[in-house]
Amino acid sequence: MFAKCTYAGWPNALRLENSVVELVATADVGPRIMRFAFHKAPNPLKEFPAETGQVGGSEWRAYGGHRLWHAPEHPVRTYEPDNDSVQWEWDDKTLKIAARPECRTGIRKEIALTLHPAAASVTIVHRLVNTGLWDVRLAPWALTVMAPGGRAVVAHEPYAPHPEALLPARPLVLWPYTDMADARLRWGKRTVEMLQDTAATNPLKFGVLATRPAAAYEWQGMIFLKRTEFIAGAAYPDFNCNLELFTNSEMLEVESLGPLTTLAAGGGMAVHTERWYLFHGTLGASDQEIAETLESLLREADRIDAS
């Protein structure tokens, strides 16, 4: 079901819902997804109340929710404001939202949202279109800002013993401010956890290249799962990352990236697809329990996708 509504001070919000969950985007700024939650349940996506409902202006605002950027990150290009209204279209199945081309880059951001008819799942197709006069090399970058107080997890690549495994499995990428001894990081045999701590004073980030790119965020008895595809042989940004986790005292971001692509002038396009799921439950306590829970959720996601 689709309907227009008001949300968080924005009068032109767009709601998709089925019998299990609802998703709310806004047409007043963006494209932005501000809510993805079970009916009458708290929103696992972070919102910044001081900024929600605002429109216009030349400063970049966080707003919260889910946004589309293009990588690699740059202090000017990346932080192009998305404070203006967007165009949208509903075709009885998919909600398509498109922003105006960015003034400084000529890149137009688009997302297409298809809610599963009966399950707590949505497919999000991100598109970056080069409307400018010169070619641009970039990667789609999808960032979901999670509410504080939870924990995120990504799985390691499958274990193989030495000397059977002689080549490395994947990169683990660190930023200059990454502290590997930070208590918010838990390095397990099968998983890596990142905890969101509102008392933390420093930001924290790491990235990986995953052949099964998926990340989960546990919060208030719910588990948010997002996954995307791995393209073998492709070059990804940030020393070849397709999954990244970032946190500070306010939130935690679950980020996925598509391959670096040269978009031709006058209409070249990059496409990046994510699938989101919501589950009731917890990830578990031990590294083994967390890994088994994540595997179980991915099997259930496969079942949902096939239904």
C-alpha positions as CSV (number, residue, x, y, z in Angstrom):
1,M,0.0,0.0,0.0
2,F,1.2,3.5,-0.8
3,A,0.1,6.8,0.7
4,K,1.2,10.4,1.1
5,C,1.6,11.6,4.7
6,T,3.4,14.0,6.9
7,Y,6.5,12.8,8.8
8,A,8.9,14.5,11.2
9,G,7.9,18.0,10.1
10,W,7.9,17.3,6.4
11,P,4.5,17.7,4.8
12,N,5.3,15.6,1.7
13,A,6.3,12.2,3.0
14,L,5.7,9.0,1.1
15,R,4.8,5.8,2.9
16,L,4.9,2.2,1.7
17,E,3.5,-0.5,4.0
18,N,2.4,-4.1,4.1
19,S,0.9,-6.1,7.0
20,V,4.3,-6.3,8.8
21,V,6.3,-3.1,8.2
22,E,6.2,0.4,7.0
23,L,8.8,2.5,5.1
24,V,8.7,6.3,4.9
25,A,10.7,8.5,2.5
26,T,10.3,12.2,2.1
27,A,9.8,14.2,-1.0
28,D,10.7,17.5,0.6
29,V,14.5,16.7,0.6
30,G,16.6,13.8,-0.5
31,P,16.3,11.2,-1.7
32,R,16.1,10.0,1.9
33,I,14.5,7.0,3.6
34,M,13.6,8.1,7.2
35,R,11.8,5.1,8.6
36,F,11.8,1.3,8.1
37,A,10.2,-0.4,11.0
38,F,7.6,-2.8,12.2
39,H,4.1,-1.2,12.7
40,K,3.9,0.8,15.9
41,A,7.5,-0.1,16.8
42,P,10.4,2.3,17.3
43,N,12.4,3.3,14.3
44,P,15.8,1.5,14.1
45,L,17.0,4.3,11.7
46,K,18.5,7.3,13.4
47,E,16.8,10.7,13.1
48,F,18.3,14.1,14.0
49,P,15.3,16.0,15.4
50,A,17.1,19.4,15.1
51,E,17.3,18.9,11.3
52,T,14.2,16.9,10.4
53,G,11.5,18.9,8.8
54,Q,13.9,21.5,7.5
55,V,14.3,22.3,3.8
56,G,16.4,24.5,1.6
57,G,19.7,26.2,2.4
58,S,23.3,25.6,1.3
59,E,24.6,23.7,4.3
60,W,24.7,19.9,4.3
61,R,22.4,18.4,6.9
62,A,22.6,14.9,8.3
63,Y,18.8,14.4,8.7
64,G,19.4,10.7,9.5
65,G,17.8,7.7,7.8
66,H,19.3,6.3,4.6
67,R,21.0,8.3,1.9
68,L,22.9,7.8,-1.4
69,W,26.4,9.2,-1.8
70,H,29.2,8.6,-4.3
71,A,32.7,7.5,-3.3
72,P,35.5,8.1,-2.8
73,E,34.7,10.6,0.0
74,H,35.7,14.2,-0.5
75,P,35.0,17.2,1.8
76,V,33.4,19.2,-1.1
77,R,32.0,16.7,-3.6
78,T,30.6,14.2,-1.1
79,Y,28.8,16.7,1.1
80,E,26.7,18.2,-1.7
81,P,23.4,19.3,0.2
82,D,20.3,17.3,-0.5
83,N,18.0,20.0,0.9
84,D,15.6,20.4,-2.1
85,S,12.4,18.6,-3.0
86,V,12.6,15.5,-5.2
87,Q,10.5,14.1,-8.0
88,W,8.6,10.9,-7.4
89,E,6.5,8.3,-9.2
90,W,4.4,5.4,-7.9
91,D,3.5,2.6,-10.4
92,D,1.5,0.4,-8.0
93,K,4.6,-1.7,-7.2
94,T,7.7,0.5,-7.0
95,L,8.2,4.0,-5.7
96,K,10.8,5.9,-7.7
97,I,12.4,9.1,-6.3
98,A,14.9,11.3,-8.1
99,A,16.7,14.5,-7.1
100,R,17.8,17.3,-9.3
101,P,21.4,17.0,-10.6
102,E,24.0,18.2,-8.1
103,C,25.2,21.7,-9.0
104,R,28.9,21.0,-8.6
105,T,29.0,17.5,-10.0
106,G,26.1,17.1,-12.4
107,I,25.3,13.8,-10.7
108,R,21.6,12.9,-10.3
109,K,20.7,10.6,-7.5
110,E,17.8,8.2,-7.8
111,I,16.4,5.4,-5.7
112,A,13.6,2.9,-6.5
113,L,11.9,1.2,-3.5
114,T,9.9,-2.1,-3.9
115,L,8.4,-3.4,-0.7
116,H,7.8,-7.1,-0.4
117,P,4.0,-7.7,-0.4
118,A,4.0,-9.7,2.8
119,A,7.4,-9.8,4.5
120,A,9.6,-7.3,6.4
121,S,11.8,-6.7,3.4
122,V,12.4,-4.0,0.8
123,T,14.6,-3.9,-2.3
124,I,16.3,-0.6,-2.9
125,V,17.9,0.2,-6.3
126,H,20.3,3.2,-6.2
127,R,21.2,5.0,-9.4
128,L,23.8,7.7,-10.1
129,V,23.4,9.4,-13.4
130,N,26.0,11.7,-14.9
131,T,24.2,14.6,-16.5
132,G,27.4,16.7,-16.8
133,L,29.7,17.5,-19.7
134,W,32.6,15.3,-18.7
135,D,33.2,11.7,-17.6
136,V,33.2,11.1,-13.9
137,R,34.7,8.1,-12.0
138,L,32.9,7.2,-8.8
139,A,31.2,4.4,-6.9
140,P,27.7,4.2,-5.5
141,W,27.7,4.5,-1.7
142,A,24.6,3.6,0.3
143,L,24.6,4.7,3.9
144,T,22.0,3.6,6.5
145,V,22.2,5.6,9.7
146,M,21.2,3.4,12.7
147,A,19.7,4.6,16.0
148,P,22.1,4.7,19.0
149,G,22.6,1.9,21.5
150,G,22.9,-1.1,19.2
151,R,25.6,-3.3,17.7
152,A,26.6,-4.1,14.1
153,V,28.2,-7.3,12.9
154,V,29.9,-8.5,9.7
155,A,31.1,-12.0,9.0
156,H,34.6,-13.1,8.2
157,E,35.3,-15.0,5.0
158,P,34.9,-18.8,5.4
159,Y,37.6,-20.5,7.4
160,A,40.3,-22.6,5.6
161,P,43.3,-24.1,7.3
162,H,47.0,-23.6,6.5
163,P,48.7,-24.8,4.4
164,E,45.5,-25.4,2.3
165,A,44.9,-21.6,2.4
166,L,48.0,-19.9,1.1
167,L,46.5,-16.7,-0.3
168,P,44.7,-13.9,1.7
169,A,40.9,-14.0,1.9
170,R,40.1,-10.2,1.8
171,P,41.4,-6.8,2.9
172,L,40.6,-5.2,6.3
173,V,40.8,-1.4,5.8
174,L,41.4,1.1,8.5
175,W,41.2,4.9,8.7
176,P,43.7,7.1,10.3
177,Y,41.4,7.5,13.3
178,T,40.7,3.8,13.7
179,D,41.8,2.4,17.0
180,M,42.0,-1.4,16.8
181,A,42.1,-1.6,20.6
182,D,38.8,0.4,20.9
183,A,36.4,-1.4,23.2
184,R,33.6,-0.9,20.7
185,L,35.3,-3.4,18.4
186,R,35.1,-7.1,19.1
187,W,37.3,-9.2,16.9
188,G,36.0,-12.8,16.8
189,K,37.1,-15.9,14.9
190,R,34.0,-15.8,12.6
191,T,32.7,-12.2,13.0
192,V,33.6,-8.6,13.8
193,E,31.3,-6.6,16.0
194,M,31.0,-2.8,16.3
195,L,29.1,-1.4,19.2
196,Q,27.5,2.0,19.3
197,D,28.3,3.8,22.5
198,T,26.8,7.2,23.3
199,A,29.6,7.9,25.7
200,A,32.3,7.4,23.2
201,T,34.4,10.5,22.4
202,N,36.1,9.4,19.1
203,P,34.7,8.3,15.8
204,L,35.6,4.8,14.6
205,K,35.5,3.1,11.2
206,F,36.6,0.0,9.3
207,G,35.9,-1.6,6.0
208,V,36.1,-5.0,4.3
209,L,35.7,-6.7,1.0
210,A,33.1,-9.4,1.4
211,T,32.2,-12.1,-1.2
212,R,28.8,-12.3,0.6
213,P,28.4,-8.6,1.5
214,A,25.9,-8.4,4.4
215,A,25.8,-6.6,7.7
216,A,23.3,-6.8,10.6
217,Y,22.4,-4.3,13.3
218,E,20.8,-5.4,16.5
219,W,18.7,-2.8,18.4
220,Q,15.9,-3.1,21.0
221,G,15.0,-6.7,20.2
222,M,15.1,-6.2,16.5
223,I,17.7,-7.1,13.8
224,F,18.1,-5.0,10.7
225,L,19.9,-6.9,7.9
226,K,21.1,-5.4,4.7
227,R,22.9,-7.2,1.9
228,T,24.1,-6.5,-1.6
229,E,26.0,-8.3,-4.4
230,F,29.7,-9.0,-4.8
231,I,31.1,-8.5,-8.3
232,A,34.2,-10.6,-8.8
233,G,37.1,-8.8,-10.4
234,A,35.6,-5.3,-9.9
235,A,37.6,-2.5,-8.3
236,Y,35.9,-1.0,-5.2
237,P,36.8,2.2,-3.5
238,D,38.7,2.6,-0.2
239,F,41.4,0.0,-0.9
240,N,38.7,-2.3,-2.3
241,C,35.8,-2.2,0.3
242,N,32.2,-3.1,-0.4
243,L,31.1,-3.0,3.3
244,E,32.0,-0.3,5.9
245,L,30.9,0.4,9.4
246,F,31.2,3.9,11.0
247,T,30.2,5.0,14.5
248,N,30.4,8.0,16.7
249,S,28.5,9.1,19.9
250,E,25.3,9.7,18.0
251,M,24.7,6.8,15.7
252,L,26.2,3.9,13.7
253,E,26.3,3.7,9.9
254,V,26.0,0.5,8.0
255,E,27.4,1.3,4.5
256,S,27.7,-0.7,1.3
257,L,29.5,0.3,-1.9
258,G,29.4,-0.6,-5.5
259,P,32.3,-0.9,-7.9
260,L,34.2,2.1,-9.1
261,T,32.8,3.1,-12.5
262,T,33.5,5.7,-15.1
263,L,30.2,7.4,-16.0
264,A,30.2,8.8,-19.5
265,A,29.1,12.4,-19.8
266,G,25.5,13.0,-20.8
267,G,23.8,10.1,-19.1
268,G,26.2,7.4,-17.9
269,M,24.7,5.5,-15.1
270,A,25.9,3.3,-12.1
271,V,23.4,1.0,-10.4
272,H,23.7,-0.4,-6.9
273,T,21.1,-2.7,-5.3
274,E,20.5,-3.4,-1.6
275,R,18.0,-5.6,0.1
276,W,16.8,-4.9,3.6
277,Y,15.1,-7.2,6.1
278,L,13.8,-6.8,9.7
279,F,13.6,-9.6,12.2
280,H,12.6,-9.9,15.8
281,G,15.3,-11.3,18.1
282,T,18.9,-10.9,19.1
283,L,22.2,-11.9,17.5
284,G,23.5,-13.9,20.5
285,A,26.3,-13.5,22.9
286,S,29.3,-15.5,21.7
287,D,31.1,-15.2,18.4
288,Q,29.8,-18.7,17.5
289,E,26.2,-17.8,18.3
290,I,26.4,-14.5,16.3
291,A,27.9,-16.3,13.3
292,E,25.1,-19.0,13.4
293,T,22.4,-16.4,13.8
294,L,23.7,-14.4,10.9
295,E,23.8,-17.5,8.7
296,S,20.2,-18.3,9.8
297,L,19.0,-14.8,8.9
298,L,20.7,-15.0,5.5
299,R,18.9,-18.3,4.8
300,E,15.6,-16.7,5.8
301,A,16.4,-13.7,3.5
302,D,17.0,-16.2,0.6
303,R,13.6,-17.6,1.4
304,I,11.9,-14.2,1.4
305,D,13.6,-13.2,-1.9
306,A,12.3,-16.4,-3.5
307,S,8.7,-15.9,-2.3
